[in-house]
């Protein structure tokens, strides 16, 4: 964010800086790097508070994306072992073998970069929808639809709980669940189109 007031949020030793026009008393406007205004797009399923909660927690996850991505997938495969079988390179491996696998690191980073692109465009629904749609089309052949996308919520919330030392609120959980619900819905649309 550029040219805005700053607001600090502290989760133990990590300080997250975010911008908030609602705490400024002049005419400054939140503007993202992509040139759109934050939270101004009507029709968004997220409130401004939910968008802020997503940015706040995502900053913690993104700060150590490689390790957090690996931890996320370990949690994901622990919660949903059947998901591991969708990855031919991981099928039949123990969770520790998967954790050490070089392709897990690469895929975890790829997934986190995709999520980051979604987070960066929460204020631009048209672009956000197309980003999600493109990713969903890439997963149609693997039969990854809405059900499988919703499997991501429990391990992701668990990761957030760890990264915030248990300070994840209902607002954070609701906001992230809404994001994954949108991804799931678009994934189902793409599965239907492919039939």
C-alpha positions in Angstrom: 0.0 0.0 0.0 1.2 3.5 -0.7 0.5 7.0 0.5 -1.7 6.1 3.5 -1.8 6.3 7.2 -0.1 3.4 9.0 -1.6 1.2 11.6 0.5 -1.4 13.5 -0.7 -4.8 14.6 1.6 -6.9 16.8 1.4 -10.7 17.1 4.1 -11.4 19.7 7.5 -10.7 17.9 6.1 -10.0 14.5 4.7 -6.5 13.7 2.4 -6.2 10.8 2.0 -2.7 9.3 -1.2 -2.1 7.3 -2.8 1.0 6.0 -6.3 2.1 7.0 -8.0 5.1 5.5 -10.7 5.0 8.2 -8.1 6.1 10.8 -6.9 9.0 8.8 -8.7 12.4 9.2 -7.7 13.9 5.8 -8.6 13.0 2.2 -6.0 10.3 1.7 -7.2 7.1 0.0 -5.9 3.6 0.4 -4.4 2.6 -3.0 -2.9 -0.7 -3.7 0.1 -1.2 -6.0 -2.3 -2.3 -8.8 -4.0 1.1 -8.7 -7.3 0.1 -7.3 -8.8 1.3 -4.0 -8.9 -1.1 -1.1 -12.4 -2.3 -0.1 -14.2 0.0 -2.4 -15.5 -2.5 -4.9 -19.1 -3.1 -4.2 -20.3 -6.6 -4.6 -17.4 -8.1 -2.6 -18.4 -10.9 -0.3 -15.9 -9.5 2.2 -16.3 -6.6 4.5 -13.5 -4.1 4.9 -12.8 -5.6 8.4 -12.5 -9.1 6.8 -10.2 -7.8 4.1 -8.0 -6.2 6.8 -8.1 -9.5 8.8 -6.9 -11.4 5.8 -4.1 -9.0 5.1 -3.1 -9.0 8.7 -2.8 -12.8 9.0 -1.4 -13.4 5.5 1.5 -11.1 6.3 2.5 -13.6 9.0 2.3 -16.6 6.7 4.0 -14.9 3.8 6.9 -13.8 5.9 8.2 -17.4 5.9 6.4 -18.7 2.8 8.7 -21.6 2.1 8.5 -23.2 5.5 4.9 -22.2 6.1 3.9 -23.7 2.8 5.5 -27.0 3.7 3.9 -27.0 7.1 0.5 -26.2 5.5 0.8 -29.2 3.2 1.9 -31.5 6.0 -1.2 -30.4 7.9 -3.3 -30.8 4.8 -2.2 -34.3 4.2 -2.5 -35.2 7.9 -6.1 -33.9 7.9 -7.0 -35.4 4.5 -4.7 -38.3 3.7 -6.8 -39.0 0.5 -5.6 -35.6 -0.8 -2.0 -36.9 -0.8 -3.0 -39.6 -3.4 -3.9 -36.8 -5.9 -0.2 -36.1 -6.1 1.5 -38.9 -8.0 4.9 -38.0 -6.5 3.6 -38.3 -3.0 1.4 -41.3 -3.3 2.3 -44.0 -0.8 5.0 -41.9 1.0 5.1 -41.3 4.7 4.3 -37.8 5.8 8.0 -37.3 6.7 9.1 -38.4 3.3 6.6 -36.0 1.8 7.9 -33.2 4.1 11.4 -33.7 2.8 10.4 -34.1 -0.9 11.8 -31.3 -3.2 8.6 -31.2 -5.2 6.6 -30.4 -2.0 8.6 -27.3 -1.5 8.1 -26.2 -5.1 4.3 -27.0 -5.0 3.9 -25.3 -1.6 5.5 -22.1 -2.9 3.4 -22.3 -6.1 0.2 -22.5 -4.0 1.2 -19.7 -1.7 2.1 -17.5 -4.7 -1.4 -18.2 -6.1 -3.0 -17.3 -2.7 -0.9 -14.1 -2.6 -2.2 -13.1 -6.0 -5.8 -13.6 -4.7 -5.0 -11.5 -1.6 -3.4 -8.8 -3.7 -6.6 -8.5 -5.7 -9.3 -8.7 -3.1 -10.3 -5.2 -4.1 -10.6 -6.0 -7.8 -13.2 -8.7 -8.1 -12.9 -9.1 -11.9 -9.2 -9.8 -11.8 -9.6 -11.9 -8.7 -12.2 -14.1 -10.3 -10.1 -14.6 -13.4 -7.0 -15.5 -11.3 -9.1 -18.1 -9.4 -10.7 -19.4 -12.6 -7.3 -19.9 -14.3 -6.0 -21.9 -11.4 -9.2 -23.9 -11.2 -9.0 -24.8 -14.9 -5.4 -26.1 -14.2 -6.8 -28.5 -11.6 -9.9 -29.8 -13.5 -8.0 -32.8 -14.9 -6.9 -33.7 -11.4 -10.6 -33.6 -10.4 -10.0 -30.9 -7.8 -13.3 -29.1 -7.2 -15.0 -27.2 -4.4 -15.0 -30.1 -2.0 -11.3 -30.5 -2.2 -10.7 -26.7 -2.0 -12.8 -26.6 1.2 -10.4 -29.2 2.6 -7.8 -26.5 2.7 -9.6 -24.5 5.4 -8.9 -26.6 8.6 -5.1 -26.9 7.9 -4.9 -23.3 6.9 -6.7 -22.1 10.1 -4.5 -24.4 12.1 -1.4 -22.8 10.5 -2.7 -19.4 11.3 -3.4 -20.4 14.9 0.3 -21.5 15.2 1.7 -18.4 13.5 -0.4 -16.0 15.7 0.2 -18.0 18.9 -3.5 -18.7 19.2 -4.7 -15.2 18.5 -6.8 -16.0 15.5 -10.3 -14.5 16.0 -13.6 -15.5 14.6 -13.3 -12.6 12.2 -10.1 -14.1 10.8 -11.6 -17.6 10.5 -14.8 -16.2 8.8 -12.8 -14.1 6.4 -10.5 -16.9 5.3 -13.5 -19.3 5.0 -15.2 -16.8 2.7 -12.1 -16.6 0.5 -11.9 -20.4 0.3 -15.6 -20.6 -0.4 -15.3 -18.3 -3.4 -12.3 -20.4 -4.7 -14.4 -23.5 -4.2 -17.4 -22.1 -6.0 -15.4 -21.1 -9.0 -13.6 -24.4 -9.0 -17.0 -26.2 -9.1 -18.0 -24.0 -12.0 -14.9 -25.0 -14.0 -15.5 -28.7 -13.3 -19.0 -28.3 -14.6 -17.8 -26.5 -17.7 -15.3 -29.3 -18.4 -18.0 -32.0 -18.4 
